[in-house]
Amino acid sequence: MGTLYEVLMLLLGVFWWIMIIHIIMSWLINFQVLNLRQPIVAQVWDGLNRLLEPIYRPIRNVLPDTGGLDLAPLVVFIILIILRTALANNAGFFYGM
């Protein structure tokens, strides 16, 4: 069962970094540091959007319209922090302590 705990923490950690990369890329694109006409940037951006959009979309449907401010990543971040904390606090369950 300890392996299950480690796999879940690894998956949550990878998802954490994917979100960080997506947020930083969005800032760099908005401030025109990165250009979506560059093929590599466009491919990475499209891949990250395809990966994260199914997670953000239901949250955007629940949140009120805030204009140009997208709060869905913040909500997902908070949920991710809660999941990681809950998993870490219950690690004894996975190790049979």
N, C-alpha and C positions, 0 to 999 in steps of 0.2 A: 504494500500500500504506500510505502514511502516513495516508490517510483512514480505513482500517480500524482502525489503532491508535487514532486519535482517537475514532472511534465506540465502540470497545470501552471506552476509558477513560471516555467520557461515560456509557455505560450502567452501568458499575460505580459511577461517582459518583452517578448518580441512584438506583441501588439502595441505595447507602450512606445517602443522605438519607432514603429511604423507611423504611429500618430504624430510623434515629435517631428519626424522627417516631413510628413505631410504639412504640418503647421508651419514649419520653417520655410518649406518650399513655397507655400502660399504667400507668405510675407515677402520673400525674395521676388516672386513673380509680380506681386502688387506694386512693389517699389522699383520694378523694372531692372533688377539686378540680373534675374534670369529671364530668358526670352523663350516663349513657347514655340517659336519658329525653329529653334534648334531641335533636331530630331531626338537626341538623347533626353533632353529636358522634357519634350512633349511625351515621349514614351514612358518615362518614369512618372510624370504627372498623371497621365491617363491610367497607368497601372494602379497608382495609389488611389485615385478617384474610384476606379472600379472595385477596389478592395474595400474602401471605407464607406462609400455611398450607401450600400444596403444597411449599414449600421446607423448612419446619420439620418436617413430618410424618415424612419418612424419617429425619431425624436423631434425632427423638424416639424412633423405633422402635429405633435402635441404642444410644442412651444408656441407662444404668441409671435406674430410677425414683428421683427425688430428692424426692418429695413435692410440695410447693408451689413448689419452685424449678425454673424452666424454663431449662435450659442451652442449648437449641437456638439461640436468637439469638446467644449468645456463640460457639458453634461456627461458625455462618454468618458472623459478623463476622471470625473468625480466617481462615476460608477466603477471604473477600473481601479481606482484607489481603494474604494470600499471593498471590492472583490479581493484584491491582493491582501488587504489588512485582515479581512475575515478569514481568508485561507491561511495566513500566517498565524493568526490567533488560535486556529483550530488544527495546527500541524500535529498536535499530539494524537488526534483521531487517526491520522494517516500512519503514524509510527506505532500505534498501539500502546501508548503510554498510559 
